[in-house]
Each structure stands twice: as structure tokens, then as C-alpha cells.
């Protein structure tokens, strides 16, 4: 059995890893423009150097998520989900450090925070080879774009539809 102190250390470590990263690039700079100017040397990792920017999707800061708070029922599952603003802050730091691809990954992740988990899994399965028609993939892209404002992710799904068609990987082509 794991003792309380060890469990709290593990929870803090997981949360710190969720709000920091070891990697970095750029694509969509929409909401990140409202963030303060971040400096990778001064502000990274966010959880340690800018904890006020490391928030959950419910607005809780990393310092509000403790084992005691969990025991008291003050921390719910959604409190453990990272906010799009925190991901965009991570993207800004990654980009400033010259890691554009990682910054793009953070920005796409920020887009996907708006999509329900169940729907993300459905989309993941639909993107597997031979699982969807081109029309189904294009409908998913439209949904991501129009319902969730996930424009970069929608563009990737549209690109997948074109590539799958060219390579014969659409449903009914097997």
C-alpha cells in the first residue's frame, strides 16, 4: 500500500508534467495573444515559475490540487484536465525556445480540450485506415471546424481524407 506522502508526491509530479514539457513549434496564435509575454529561461516550467498560469479546465491552479482537497471532495475529475490557456502558454514558451513543432502540438491540444473525450476517441477510431469513407472524414473535419473551432485539427483530418484516398486506405477500398 502506498503511503499518503508518496501519493501526494506522485499527484504533484503528474500535474507538474501535465503543465510542463521537455519538448517545442507554431501554427495558430489565436488565444495565446492574451497571455503575458513568456520567457522560457525565466518562466519554464510553468508549474514552478508561473503557477498562476498552470490551471485546470475548471480554473483550479496547481497549488489548489492537493491530496487533502481530493479527500475533501474539492477536486473532481475535470479539475485534473489542463486548460487550453495553459497549453497555449506552454506553446508560447516552446516557440520562444525555438521548438516550433512542440508549440504546434500544444496549440492542437488546446483546440481539442473543447471536444468531449468520447468524441475524440470516436474520431481517433474513424481515422484508422479502412474505417471511414472520405465523406465521413470530411464530415468530422467540418464538425471539428464548426462545432469546436478546432481549425488546425480539422485541416489535418481533411488532409488525412485526401491521403487515404490517394493511398487506397478508405472504407470500401480494402
C-alpha positions as CSV (number, residue, x, y, z in Angstrom):
1,X,0.0,0.0,0.0
2,X,1.3,3.4,-0.9
3,X,1.6,6.0,1.9
4,X,-0.1,9.4,1.7
5,X,3.1,11.4,1.3
6,X,4.2,9.3,-1.6
7,X,0.7,9.5,-3.2
8,X,0.8,13.3,-2.9
9,X,4.2,13.5,-4.4
10,X,3.0,11.3,-7.3
11,X,-0.1,13.5,-7.9
12,X,2.1,16.7,-7.8
13,X,4.6,15.1,-10.2
14,X,1.8,14.1,-12.7
15,X,0.3,17.6,-12.5
16,X,3.7,19.2,-13.0
17,X,4.3,17.0,-16.0
18,X,1.0,18.0,-17.4
19,X,1.8,21.6,-17.2
20,X,5.4,21.5,-18.2
21,X,7.2,19.7,-21.1
22,X,10.5,18.8,-22.4
23,X,10.0,19.5,-26.0
24,X,8.6,22.6,-28.6
25,X,6.8,24.9,-32.7
26,X,3.9,27.3,-34.1
27,X,0.8,27.4,-36.2
28,X,-2.3,29.1,-34.8
29,X,-1.7,32.0,-32.4
30,X,-5.3,32.9,-31.7
31,X,-5.9,32.9,-27.9
32,X,-2.2,32.9,-26.9
33,X,-2.1,36.6,-27.8
34,X,-3.9,37.4,-24.5
35,X,-1.1,35.7,-22.5
36,X,1.7,37.8,-20.9
37,X,5.0,37.6,-22.8
38,X,6.7,34.4,-21.6
39,X,10.4,33.7,-21.5
40,X,11.5,30.1,-21.5
41,X,14.5,30.8,-19.4
42,X,12.6,32.7,-16.7
43,X,9.1,31.0,-16.9
44,X,9.8,27.4,-17.7
45,X,8.5,25.2,-16.2
46,X,5.2,27.0,-15.7
47,X,4.0,24.9,-12.7
48,X,7.1,26.1,-10.8
49,X,7.8,29.6,-12.1
50,X,4.3,30.8,-13.2
51,X,1.9,28.6,-11.2
52,X,-0.9,31.1,-11.7
53,X,-0.8,30.2,-15.4
54,X,-0.9,26.4,-14.8
55,X,-4.7,25.9,-14.4
56,X,-7.1,23.1,-14.9
57,X,-10.0,23.4,-17.3
58,X,-12.2,24.3,-14.3
59,X,-9.8,27.1,-13.3
60,X,-8.1,25.5,-10.4
61,X,-4.4,26.3,-10.0
62,X,-1.9,23.6,-9.5
63,X,-1.5,24.6,-5.9
64,X,-5.2,24.1,-5.2
65,X,-5.0,20.4,-6.2
66,X,-3.7,18.5,-3.1
67,X,-4.4,15.2,-1.6
68,X,-6.3,16.9,1.2
69,X,-8.5,18.6,-1.4
70,X,-9.1,15.3,-3.1
71,X,-10.1,13.7,0.2
72,X,-12.5,16.5,1.0
73,X,-14.1,16.1,-2.4
74,X,-12.9,19.5,-3.6
75,X,-11.1,18.1,-6.6
76,X,-13.2,16.4,-9.3
77,X,-12.0,14.6,-12.4
78,X,-12.4,17.8,-14.6
79,X,-10.1,19.6,-12.2
80,X,-7.3,17.3,-13.4
81,X,-7.8,18.3,-17.1
82,X,-5.4,21.0,-18.4
83,X,-6.9,24.3,-19.6
84,X,-6.5,25.5,-23.2
85,X,-4.9,28.7,-21.8
86,X,-2.2,26.6,-20.0
87,X,-1.5,24.7,-23.2
88,X,-1.2,27.9,-25.2
89,X,1.2,29.3,-22.6
90,X,3.3,26.1,-23.0
91,X,3.1,26.7,-26.7
92,X,4.4,30.2,-26.4
93,X,7.3,29.1,-24.2
94,X,8.1,26.2,-26.7
95,X,8.1,28.6,-29.6
96,X,10.3,31.1,-27.9
97,X,12.7,28.3,-27.2
98,X,12.8,27.5,-30.9
99,X,10.7,24.4,-30.7
100,X,8.0,25.2,-33.2
101,X,6.7,21.6,-33.7
102,X,6.1,21.2,-30.0
103,X,4.4,24.6,-29.9
104,X,2.1,23.4,-32.7
105,X,1.3,20.2,-30.7
106,X,0.4,22.3,-27.7
107,X,-1.9,24.5,-29.8
108,X,-3.6,21.5,-31.3
109,X,-4.1,20.0,-27.9
110,X,-5.6,23.3,-26.8
111,X,-8.1,23.1,-29.6
112,X,-9.0,19.5,-28.6
113,X,-9.8,20.5,-25.0
114,X,-13.2,21.7,-26.3
115,X,-14.0,18.3,-27.8
116,X,-15.6,15.7,-25.5
117,X,-13.4,12.8,-24.6
118,X,-15.8,10.3,-26.0
119,X,-15.9,12.1,-29.3
120,X,-12.1,12.3,-29.5
121,X,-12.0,8.5,-29.2
122,X,-14.6,8.1,-31.9
123,X,-12.6,10.4,-34.2
124,X,-9.4,8.5,-33.4
125,X,-11.0,5.3,-34.4
126,X,-12.5,6.8,-37.5
127,X,-9.0,7.9,-38.6
128,X,-7.7,4.4,-38.6
129,X,-7.2,3.0,-42.1
130,X,-10.2,1.5,-43.8
131,X,-12.6,2.7,-41.0
132,X,-14.2,5.7,-42.8
133,X,-15.2,6.9,-46.1
134,X,-13.8,10.2,-47.5
135,X,-17.2,11.8,-46.8
136,X,-17.2,10.6,-43.2
137,X,-13.8,12.1,-42.6
138,X,-14.7,15.3,-44.3
139,X,-17.8,15.5,-42.0
140,X,-15.6,15.0,-39.0
141,X,-13.3,17.8,-40.2
142,X,-16.4,20.1,-40.6
143,X,-17.5,19.2,-37.1
144,X,-14.1,20.0,-35.6
145,X,-14.0,23.3,-37.5
146,X,-17.6,24.4,-37.0
147,X,-18.7,22.9,-33.6
148,X,-15.4,23.3,-31.7
149,X,-13.3,25.9,-33.6
150,X,-10.5,23.3,-34.0
151,X,-9.3,24.6,-37.3
152,X,-5.9,23.1,-37.3
153,X,-7.2,19.7,-36.3
154,X,-9.9,19.9,-38.9
155,X,-7.2,20.7,-41.6
156,X,-5.3,17.5,-40.5
157,X,-8.5,15.4,-40.9
158,X,-9.1,16.9,-44.3
159,X,-5.5,16.1,-45.3
160,X,-5.9,12.5,-44.0
161,X,-9.0,12.1,-46.1
162,X,-7.0,13.1,-49.2
163,X,-4.0,11.0,-48.4
164,X,-6.2,7.9,-47.5
165,X,-8.0,8.4,-50.9
166,X,-4.7,8.6,-52.8
167,X,-3.3,5.5,-51.0
168,X,-6.5,3.4,-51.1
169,X,-7.0,3.4,-47.3
170,X,-10.6,4.5,-47.2
171,X,-13.5,2.3,-46.1
172,X,-14.5,0.1,-49.0
173,X,-11.1,0.2,-50.7
174,X,-9.6,-2.8,-48.8
